[in-house]
Amino acid sequence: MAKASKEFLYGLNPAFEALLAARRTIYNAYVTNATKNSSRLKKLIEMLEQRSVPVEYVDKERLRQLCKSHEHQGIVLRSSTYPYEKWEDLYDSKRLLLLDNVEDPHNVGAILRSAEIFGFKSIVLPAKGVPEIYPSVVKVSAGAVEHMQITKQRSANQYARKAQEDGYKILALDAKGNTNMHELPDLTDEKIMLVIGGEDKAVGQFVLNMSDHILSVKQFGKINSLNASVAAGIAMYALSIQ
């Protein structure tokens, strides 16, 4: 079955960021009558009208039907699907982020929200085992993905092999890693690929074997692990301030 060419983005931040990034085609906007007088929504409607996007006022149930979510915040955009990049084009970036076996869309969105903030804006997602950049992922990312370069064409192993060939230091985050984040040498001048694994499945063994450093986050509590998105945020912050 061919992939859909259009989808329904929802939420205020995703709508604003999609318009600001201007990488998608926005075909229609649907706004709930109940909140059309809110200041943020008014500003959004002005932006839509400036871009000649048709705006239709509907009830909340219609918005829920369109986006299949109650978290629409009064706005749904009918847009083109997420604009992925060619994987080879991302390897001119100094910072790459690879998600390996991160299966939960909420975790993907949360990780990418942190990634945009901490300067990891080039993202390589495996063709299998990680969700597409669905509207639900866009919502959790607060629209951050609209400003990122993301590919989803190859396997995690192929991405890592290409990175190694191109001179990247590969840093894998793993709860059993032998290098604590605070012990990491200065990598300011190095090209880095940071690899984040999922909560049920960690970074694959092939990528771990290729890694220059297997990192862990020092913990002081009694539970045995951090949420994947929290651990990812800590690692990206630590690397961003080197």
Legacy VTK file of the C-alpha trace (Angstrom):
# vtk DataFile Version 3.0
C-alpha trace
ASCII
DATASET POLYDATA
POINTS 242 float
0.000 0.000 0.000
1.343 3.432 -0.962
2.046 5.882 1.817
-0.397 8.727 2.348
0.708 12.077 0.941
-1.273 14.150 3.454
-1.864 14.023 7.205
-3.454 15.986 10.047
-1.093 17.902 12.320
-2.581 18.992 15.634
-1.681 21.223 18.559
-0.692 24.875 18.809
3.087 24.454 18.887
3.206 21.998 15.966
0.974 24.319 13.922
3.104 27.387 14.657
6.388 25.588 13.963
5.115 24.028 10.736
4.196 27.499 9.500
7.479 29.067 10.652
9.616 26.291 9.137
7.644 26.479 5.863
8.776 23.022 4.761
5.308 21.513 4.419
2.370 22.439 2.252
-0.594 23.440 4.446
-3.852 22.750 2.608
-6.524 23.541 5.208
-6.868 24.612 8.825
-9.661 23.561 11.162
-10.287 25.623 14.291
-12.737 24.969 17.091
-15.384 27.605 17.729
-14.901 27.206 21.480
-11.377 28.677 21.550
-11.144 30.820 18.430
-10.901 33.984 20.571
-7.743 32.903 22.439
-4.767 35.207 21.790
-2.444 32.451 20.557
-5.063 31.026 18.260
-5.808 34.475 16.867
-2.133 34.931 16.053
-2.051 31.531 14.382
-5.135 32.342 12.318
-3.485 35.577 11.174
-0.444 33.600 10.008
-2.684 31.141 8.170
-4.589 33.926 6.452
-1.322 35.617 5.428
-0.397 32.362 3.681
-3.852 32.076 2.083
-4.647 28.844 3.937
-8.431 28.243 4.121
-9.652 28.293 7.738
-12.802 26.397 8.731
-14.475 26.703 12.143
-15.740 23.391 13.505
-16.664 21.808 16.833
-14.251 19.869 19.041
-15.657 16.507 18.014
-14.827 17.243 14.375
-11.235 18.063 15.354
-10.994 14.820 17.310
-12.288 12.876 14.317
-9.730 14.482 12.022
-6.616 13.980 14.163
-7.728 10.954 16.232
-6.705 12.729 19.437
-8.202 14.847 22.208
-4.939 16.839 22.427
-5.616 19.093 19.448
-5.739 22.336 21.522
-8.353 23.719 19.149
-6.355 23.492 15.898
-5.781 20.855 13.209
-3.861 21.407 9.978
-4.243 19.247 6.890
-0.715 19.186 5.535
1.769 17.266 3.439
3.599 14.508 5.301
6.913 15.011 7.059
9.714 16.046 4.635
12.500 13.516 5.203
16.043 14.104 3.951
18.415 11.830 2.042
20.609 10.036 4.535
23.884 10.850 2.781
23.169 14.582 3.054
23.200 14.547 6.852
26.838 13.520 7.189
28.146 17.060 6.814
26.764 17.830 10.289
29.107 17.928 13.286
26.485 16.278 15.509
24.381 13.280 14.503
21.777 11.525 16.614
20.860 7.892 15.938
17.848 6.310 17.649
18.229 2.530 17.766
15.282 0.399 18.928
13.358 3.360 20.372
9.891 1.994 19.685
7.661 4.319 21.739
6.449 7.356 19.717
6.225 9.427 22.912
9.893 8.758 23.697
10.893 9.588 20.124
9.073 12.926 20.284
10.526 13.771 23.708
14.073 12.891 22.625
13.781 14.988 19.474
12.461 17.956 21.451
15.612 17.863 23.592
17.801 17.202 20.551
16.681 20.395 18.833
17.367 22.432 21.971
20.854 20.969 22.525
22.031 21.267 18.920
21.527 17.731 17.608
19.448 18.716 14.590
20.541 15.973 12.187
18.724 12.746 13.029
19.116 9.290 11.494
16.211 6.933 12.186
16.352 3.268 11.172
13.935 2.252 8.435
12.501 -0.358 10.828
12.051 -0.476 14.590
11.511 3.261 15.177
8.228 5.108 14.478
7.770 7.476 11.561
7.518 11.188 12.323
3.775 10.884 12.833
1.640 13.849 13.962
1.692 12.333 17.468
5.503 12.501 17.452
5.372 16.084 16.171
3.004 16.965 19.028
5.241 15.501 21.743
8.252 17.265 20.223
6.329 20.564 20.517
6.924 21.049 16.795
10.730 20.853 17.145
10.980 18.264 14.362
9.816 20.874 11.853
13.243 22.543 12.214
15.296 19.328 12.038
16.897 17.300 9.277
15.659 13.719 9.642
16.188 10.650 7.492
14.640 7.188 7.700
16.171 5.070 4.975
18.770 2.605 6.293
19.471 0.332 9.258
21.176 1.497 12.446
24.201 -0.615 11.491
24.494 1.063 8.090
24.228 4.535 9.603
26.937 3.746 12.165
29.242 2.218 9.562
28.885 5.295 7.357
29.594 7.552 10.357
32.719 5.616 11.236
33.963 5.841 7.640
33.377 9.599 7.710
35.438 10.099 10.851
32.717 10.405 13.490
33.305 9.364 17.079
30.469 6.991 17.938
29.095 7.390 21.459
26.462 4.881 22.554
24.345 5.458 25.656
23.835 2.291 27.680
22.918 1.684 31.329
25.890 -0.703 31.587
28.304 1.647 29.836
31.886 1.723 31.089
32.344 5.500 30.714
30.379 7.912 32.900
29.331 11.116 31.192
31.530 13.226 33.500
34.585 11.120 32.555
34.227 11.711 28.833
37.288 13.347 27.210
36.923 16.700 25.477
35.294 16.075 22.087
34.680 19.714 21.165
36.558 19.450 17.873
35.314 15.980 16.975
32.403 14.934 14.810
30.031 12.944 17.006
27.299 10.388 16.432
25.341 9.853 19.652
23.325 6.619 19.731
20.293 6.237 22.002
18.661 2.858 22.608
15.130 2.009 23.659
13.834 0.955 27.052
12.879 -2.588 26.056
15.717 -3.030 23.555
19.008 -1.253 24.057
21.506 -0.184 21.397
22.237 -3.151 19.133
25.403 -5.165 19.710
26.879 -4.349 16.301
26.717 -0.612 17.037
28.036 -1.126 20.575
31.011 -3.002 19.155
31.743 -0.074 16.819
31.429 2.580 19.519
34.420 4.637 20.648
32.754 5.163 24.012
29.817 3.390 25.701
28.381 6.000 28.033
26.334 5.696 31.187
24.669 8.308 33.365
25.808 8.117 36.982
22.856 7.295 39.220
22.318 7.591 42.950
18.836 6.145 43.457
17.483 2.635 43.954
15.625 2.052 40.680
17.718 0.559 37.932
17.268 2.887 34.962
16.208 6.259 33.594
13.498 6.853 31.029
15.145 6.813 27.570
14.204 10.408 26.805
15.519 11.690 30.145
18.835 9.850 29.746
19.111 11.150 26.183
18.512 14.717 27.345
21.244 14.419 29.998
23.740 13.053 27.467
22.980 15.703 24.840
23.258 18.488 27.401
26.590 17.154 28.668
27.966 17.057 25.118
26.583 20.489 24.253
28.493 22.251 27.039
31.901 20.716 26.308
LINES 1 243
242 0 1 2 3 4 5 6 7 8 9 10 11 12 13 14 15 16 17 18 19 20 21 22 23 24 25 26 27 28 29 30 31 32 33 34 35 36 37 38 39 40 41 42 43 44 45 46 47 48 49 50 51 52 53 54 55 56 57 58 59 60 61 62 63 64 65 66 67 68 69 70 71 72 73 74 75 76 77 78 79 80 81 82 83 84 85 86 87 88 89 90 91 92 93 94 95 96 97 98 99 100 101 102 103 104 105 106 107 108 109 110 111 112 113 114 115 116 117 118 119 120 121 122 123 124 125 126 127 128 129 130 131 132 133 134 135 136 137 138 139 140 141 142 143 144 145 146 147 148 149 150 151 152 153 154 155 156 157 158 159 160 161 162 163 164 165 166 167 168 169 170 171 172 173 174 175 176 177 178 179 180 181 182 183 184 185 186 187 188 189 190 191 192 193 194 195 196 197 198 199 200 201 202 203 204 205 206 207 208 209 210 211 212 213 214 215 216 217 218 219 220 221 222 223 224 225 226 227 228 229 230 231 232 233 234 235 236 237 238 239 240 241
